[in-house]
Structure formats: C-alpha cells, structure tokens
Amino acid sequence: MPRASAAAAAHTARQVLDSATDLFAARGFAAVSLDDVAQTAEVTRGAVYHHYGNKQGLFLAVAARLQAQVADAVVAAADGAGKDGAEADGVRADAREQLRAGSHAFLDAITAGPALRVLLVDAPAVVGWAEWRRLDEANSAAHLREALREAGIADDLLDALTAQLSGAMNEAALWVAQQPDRASAAQQAHAALDRLLTAALP
C-alpha cells in the first residue's frame, strides 16, 4: 500500500474509533449502530467494516484503547511520585507513595470521560467476562500488581490482593457515577481508598 494510502487508512480508522468512543459513551453499546458511527465519522459503513469487522470488533477496539489510556494515567501518576531509590527492609522508600498515586489516578481516570460507561458498564457484557479480565490484567491490573510487589506485598498474597483492590476500585467508580453529587462522592471514594491501601500494606 502506498504511503499516502496507508496514512489515509490510518486516519479513517482513528476517525471511526473516535466517533465510536463518543457514541458508546453517550448512548451505550446497544443503542449505537454502525450506521450511526459511519455518519458521525463521515465515512462509509463499508469503511467501518473494513477496519473493525463488526460492531463488537469496533467496541473491543474502543475498550482496548480506553484501557490503555487509563493505564497510562496510572503510570504517569506513579512516576510523578518519584523514585528516590532508598530502601528500608527491602522496600523502596517511595514505593508505597507510588502505589497510592497510581491507585488514586486510576479512580480519577476510570470515572472521567467515556471510560466508565464503556469499560465498567458495557464491556463485561459485550466482550465477555474473560476478555474483559484479559484487557484489565494487561493494563491497569498489571501495574497495580507490580506496585503492590514493590510496596512489599509477599508473592503468596499478590494475586489475591491485586484482584481485591482492583475490584474495590472498580466498584467505587461505579458508586461515584451513581451519586447525585459526584464531586463529593469522589472525595469520599478517595478517602476510603486511602484507608484500604493503609490496611493492605505491610
């Protein structure tokens, strides 16, 4: 494929993905048709099929991109907490702060924009529980697991604690979204998350 054609195809794929993200977030998976996506993206329905196969394939691409964006926010926040390299009892001095920063960033990122409805409301039903878990484990949950290990959690508890904290944060996000005063609910959720992390860490 000539370079110009490849660039145009990539641009079309991004247009479709952007439009689908907005529509799935606003209306939910069931209420969006591929014709809706094509019209919003200003492309043909055939172009949507060409790049994503079908509606479920398009939704999976949207979910994968949002998972990656949430994970990027987690990593950026954790990295921003710094790495001073000092250790005590085999645990880096700032590892716990990085875990906290990343966890709070996850809660903010998952409740912002399209991520909440797409990833937590529709995705488990649309792509199936196993695929939803795979996406989560390849992104935010993988970073959570590594942060817990660096914060001193023993290997025999690592998988269980990762699953429980991840589940708690996802439930907190859904709870925040259902509250009439989301700003106040978010503050409460962050305060509760701090307590969970304090209780979980050695």
Stockholm file with secondary structure:
# STOCKHOLM 1.0

chainA/1-202         MPRASAAAAAHTARQVLDSATDLFAARGFAAVSLDDVAQTAEVTRGAVYHHYGNKQGLFLAVAARLQAQVADAVVAAADGAGKDGAEADGVRADAREQLRAGSHAFLDAITAGPALRVLLVDAPAVVGWAEWRRLDEANSAAHLREALREAGIADDLLDALTAQLSGAMNEAALWVAQQPDRASAAQQAHAALDRLLTAALP
#=GR chainA/1-202 SS CCHHHHHHHHHHHHHHHHHHHHHHHHHCGGGCCHHHHHHHHTSCHHHHHHHHSSHHHHHHHHHHHHHHHHHHHHHHHHHHTCCCCCEETTEETTHHHHHHHHHHHHHHHHTSTTHIIIIIIIHHHHHCHHHHHHHHHHTHHHHHHHHHHHTTCCHHHHHHHHHHHHHHHHHHHHHHHHSSSHHHHHHHHHHHHHHHHHHHCC
#=GC SS_cons         CCHHHHHHHHHHHHHHHHHHHHHHHHHCGGGCCHHHHHHHHTSCHHHHHHHHSSHHHHHHHHHHHHHHHHHHHHHHHHHHTCCCCCEETTEETTHHHHHHHHHHHHHHHHTSTTHIIIIIIIHHHHHCHHHHHHHHHHTHHHHHHHHHHHTTCCHHHHHHHHHHHHHHHHHHHHHHHHSSSHHHHHHHHHHHHHHHHHHHCC
//
